Amino acid sequence: MENSQKGFIPVMLTPFSNNGNIDYPALTQLTEVYLQAGAAGLFANCLSSEMFELTDEERVQAIKHVINVVAGEVPVIATGTFGGPITKQADFVKSVNDTGVEAVIAITSLLADENDSDEVFNANVFDLLSQTDNIPLGFYECPVPYKRVLKPSQLQQFVATDRLIYHKDTSLDLNQIKEKLALTQGHKFGLYDAYMVHAVESLKAGSAGLSCIQGNYFPELIVWLCDHYNDESLVEEVDVVQQFIIDNMDVMHNVYPIVSKYFLQKRGLNISTYTRREVGLFTPQVIKEVESLFKDYTALLNDFNIKVII
């Protein structure tokens, strides 16, 4: 997903009704919000989507729904590996590809066990590539079930096949990101950083964009940052946005994604806070912190004259 402009690819939420079923009208509205905010693409069926709590049928249905709503406006990518033998994972990659996604994303921690060597992991990756025809793939260094961060030399090998077009990096290491970028130049490939603490520096280093949970609170602000991170006339404003994100990291990660769904409720989205994943208690103190974040964000938008989507 290479682009001359920096792009924001939201890691999508899955709205549920209070009975636990996927709320497709809310998913439509949420998808439209991402698009109206200026997202360059969408990452459906990811950890923020509670992908491990969905059935295979629900995964495919939700991806198809998003693609139908998007109607070709931006590319959609989606996870297609959920463990087990590589042959089984390859089969589901094909099923996800059949929905019409731009690329199918492989979870690095599901392609080898935690104690397996890089050599075992690499062999499994090349096995997956050989069993999935010419389907464009991507990697996501998902922290669940454990985090397996690719070494720059590994990513270089995989990108050199010209099958890998997307990488969501969760290394939290700017120097490693710079090395990955240097080793993967010249290919139709984009590295998207998940770690917003160094978002501006990552974009300046050459990352294709950002793919972060903060987009499930204020997608238009992440788009603004991607658009203006290098604008010499807005240096102070960019610094303020970067610091605002850093200052609120703990609030946005605590009891996530319940907190982000509540934040979107505050914004006017018709979405329940219901989640299938056990993420902790949504206490009055957590609610107070999210409401404070909403107040501060509203003030920030007004100061910077950024249009509110909802």
C-alpha positions in Angstrom: 0.0 0.0 0.0 2.6 2.4 -1.2 1.5 6.1 -1.6 3.3 9.3 -2.1 1.2 10.9 0.7 1.3 9.7 4.2 -1.8 7.7 5.1 -3.9 6.7 8.1 -5.2 3.2 8.1 -7.6 2.7 11.0 -7.6 -0.6 12.9 -11.3 -1.0 12.8 -13.6 -1.7 15.8 -16.5 -4.2 15.6 -19.7 -2.8 17.0 -21.9 -5.3 18.8 -25.5 -5.0 19.8 -26.2 -5.5 23.6 -27.1 -9.1 22.8 -23.6 -9.7 21.5 -24.4 -9.9 17.8 -22.5 -7.8 15.3 -24.3 -4.5 14.8 -24.1 -4.0 11.1 -25.9 -0.6 11.0 -23.3 0.7 13.5 -20.5 -0.9 11.4 -21.8 1.0 8.4 -21.8 4.3 10.3 -18.4 3.6 11.8 -16.9 2.8 8.3 -18.4 6.0 6.9 -16.8 8.0 9.8 -13.4 6.6 9.0 -13.9 7.5 5.3 -15.2 11.0 6.1 -12.2 11.6 8.3 -9.9 10.9 5.3 -8.6 7.4 6.0 -6.3 6.1 3.2 -7.5 2.6 3.8 -9.1 0.4 6.4 -7.8 -2.6 8.4 -10.8 -4.8 9.1 -10.8 -8.0 11.2 -7.9 -7.0 13.4 -7.3 -7.1 17.2 -9.3 -3.9 17.7 -12.1 -5.7 15.8 -12.0 -8.4 18.5 -11.1 -10.8 15.7 -10.2 -13.7 18.1 -13.8 -13.5 19.5 -15.4 -13.8 16.0 -16.2 -17.0 14.2 -14.7 -17.6 10.7 -18.2 -16.9 9.2 -18.5 -13.6 11.2 -15.0 -12.6 10.1 -15.8 -13.0 6.5 -19.2 -11.4 6.8 -17.8 -8.3 8.6 -15.1 -7.9 6.0 -17.6 -8.2 3.1 -19.8 -5.6 4.8 -17.0 -3.1 5.2 -15.9 -3.6 1.5 -19.5 -3.0 0.4 -19.8 0.2 2.4 -16.4 1.4 1.1 -17.4 0.7 -2.5 -13.9 1.0 -3.8 -13.2 4.4 -2.2 -10.1 3.2 -0.4 -8.4 -0.2 -0.1 -9.4 -2.6 2.6 -7.1 -5.1 4.2 -8.0 -7.8 6.7 -6.4 -10.6 8.8 -6.5 -14.1 7.4 -4.4 -16.3 9.6 -5.6 -17.7 12.9 -3.2 -20.5 13.8 -3.0 -24.2 13.1 -1.1 -25.9 10.2 0.1 -23.6 7.4 -2.2 -25.4 5.0 -5.3 -24.5 7.1 -4.1 -20.9 7.4 -3.5 -20.7 3.7 -7.1 -21.9 3.1 -8.5 -19.1 5.2 -6.2 -16.6 3.5 -7.9 -17.6 0.3 -11.3 -17.2 1.8 -10.5 -13.7 3.0 -8.9 -12.8 -0.3 -12.2 -13.8 -2.0 -14.0 -11.0 -0.2 -12.1 -8.5 -2.4 -9.5 -7.1 0.0 -6.4 -5.4 -1.2 -4.2 -7.7 0.9 -4.6 -10.4 3.5 -2.7 -9.8 6.7 -0.8 -12.5 8.5 -0.4 -12.4 12.3 3.3 -12.9 13.0 2.7 -14.7 16.3 0.5 -17.3 14.7 3.0 -18.4 12.1 5.3 -20.0 14.7 5.3 -20.8 18.3 6.8 -18.4 20.8 9.9 -20.6 21.3 10.4 -21.3 17.6 13.5 -19.9 16.0 13.5 -17.3 13.2 14.5 -20.0 10.8 11.3 -22.0 11.6 9.2 -18.8 11.3 10.8 -17.9 8.0 10.2 -21.4 6.6 6.6 -21.1 7.6 6.2 -17.7 5.9 7.7 -19.0 2.7 5.4 -22.1 3.0 2.4 -19.8 3.3 3.5 -17.7 0.4 3.8 -20.8 -1.8 0.4 -22.1 -0.8 -1.5 -18.8 -1.4 -0.8 -18.3 -5.2 -0.1 -14.6 -5.8 -2.4 -13.2 -3.1 -0.9 -9.9 -1.8 -0.1 -10.3 1.9 0.9 -8.1 4.9 2.2 -8.6 8.4 0.9 -7.5 11.7 3.1 -7.8 14.8 0.0 -8.4 16.9 0.7 -8.6 20.7 -1.7 -11.6 21.0 -1.1 -14.5 21.6 2.4 -13.2 22.0 4.4 -10.5 20.2 6.8 -11.6 17.5 8.6 -8.6 16.1 10.3 -9.1 12.7 13.9 -8.3 12.4 14.8 -5.8 9.6 16.6 -8.6 7.7 13.6 -10.8 7.9 11.3 -8.2 6.6 13.8 -7.5 3.8 13.6 -11.1 2.7 9.8 -11.2 2.6 9.4 -7.8 0.8 11.9 -9.0 -1.8 9.3 -11.6 -2.9 7.1 -8.7 -4.1 4.2 -10.4 -2.3 4.2 -8.2 0.8 2.6 -4.8 0.5 1.8 -3.9 4.1 3.4 -4.1 7.5 2.0 -2.9 10.8 5.0 -2.3 13.0 4.7 -2.6 16.7 8.4 -2.8 17.6 8.1 0.6 19.5 11.7 1.1 18.2 12.3 4.1 15.9 15.8 2.9 15.0 14.5 -0.5 14.0 11.8 1.1 11.9 14.4 3.2 10.1 16.4 0.1 9.3 13.4 -1.7 8.0 12.6 1.3 5.8 16.1 1.4 4.4 16.1 -2.3 3.6 12.7 -2.4 1.9 13.1 0.6 -0.5 12.1 0.1 -4.2 9.2 -2.2 -3.6 5.4 -1.7 -3.7 5.3 -1.8 0.1 4.3 0.4 3.0 5.3 0.2 6.7 2.6 1.6 8.9 3.6 2.5 12.5 1.3 1.6 15.4 3.3 3.4 18.1 2.0 7.0 18.4 4.6 8.2 20.9 7.1 8.7 18.0 4.5 9.2 15.2 5.9 12.4 13.8 9.5 11.1 13.8 8.4 7.8 12.2 6.6 9.7 9.4 9.6 11.9 8.9 11.8 8.8 8.7 9.7 7.4 5.8 6.9 5.4 7.2 4.0 5.1 4.8 1.6 6.2 7.5 0.0 5.3 10.9 -2.2 2.4 11.9 -3.1 3.0 15.5 -5.9 2.6 18.0 -6.0 6.4 18.5 -8.0 6.5 15.2 -10.8 4.9 17.1 -11.1 8.0 19.1 -10.3 10.8 16.7 -9.6 9.7 13.2 -9.6 13.2 11.8 -6.8 14.2 14.1 -4.6 11.3 13.0 -5.3 12.2 9.4 -4.4 15.8 10.2 -1.1 14.7 11.6 -0.3 12.6 8.5 -1.1 15.6 6.3 0.8 18.2 8.3 3.6 16.4 10.2 6.3 18.1 8.0 4.5 21.4 7.5 7.0 24.1 8.5 4.2 26.6 9.1 2.6 24.3 11.6 5.5 23.0 13.6 4.1 24.2 17.0 0.7 22.8 16.2 2.2 19.4 15.2 4.1 19.4 18.5 1.0 20.1 20.4 -0.9 17.2 18.7 2.0 14.8 19.3 2.2 15.7 23.0 -1.6 15.5 23.4 -1.4 11.9 22.1 1.5 11.0 24.4 -0.2 12.5 27.4 -3.3 10.5 26.8 -1.8 7.1 25.9 -2.7 5.4 29.2 -6.3 6.6 29.1 -6.8 5.3 25.5 -5.3 1.9 26.2 -7.1 1.3 29.5 -10.1 -1.1 29.2 -9.8 -0.8 25.4 -11.9 -1.1 23.2 -14.7 -0.4 25.6 -13.3 3.1 26.2 -13.1 3.9 22.5 -16.7 2.8 21.9 -17.8 5.0 24.8 -15.7 7.9 23.3 -17.5 7.4 20.0 -20.8 7.5 21.8 -19.8 10.8 23.2 -19.1 11.9 19.6 -22.6 10.9 18.6 -22.1 7.5 17.1 -24.9 5.0 17.7 -22.6 2.3 19.1 -22.9 0.1 22.2 -19.9 -0.4 24.5 -20.5 -4.1 24.4 -17.3 -6.1 23.8 -16.8 -9.9 23.6 -13.3 -9.7 25.0 -12.5 -9.5 28.7 -10.6 -6.2 29.0 -11.3 -5.1 32.6 -13.9 -3.0 34.4 -15.3 0.1 32.9 -15.3 1.9 36.3 -16.6 5.4 37.1 -13.0 6.5 37.3 -12.3 5.2 33.8 -15.5 7.0 32.6 -14.3 10.2 34.2 -10.9 10.0 32.4 -12.5 9.3 29.0 -14.9 12.3 29.5 -11.9 14.5 30.3 -10.2 13.3 27.2 -13.3 14.1 25.1 -13.4 17.6 26.6 -9.7 18.2 25.9 -10.0 16.8 22.4 -13.0 19.1 21.6 -11.0 22.1 22.7 -8.0 21.0 20.6 -10.2 20.7 17.5 -11.6 24.2 18.1 -8.1 25.6 18.5 -6.9 24.1 15.3 -10.2 24.6 13.4 -10.3 20.9 12.4 -13.8 19.8 11.2 -15.6 17.3 13.5 -17.0 14.4 11.5 -19.9 13.4 13.8 
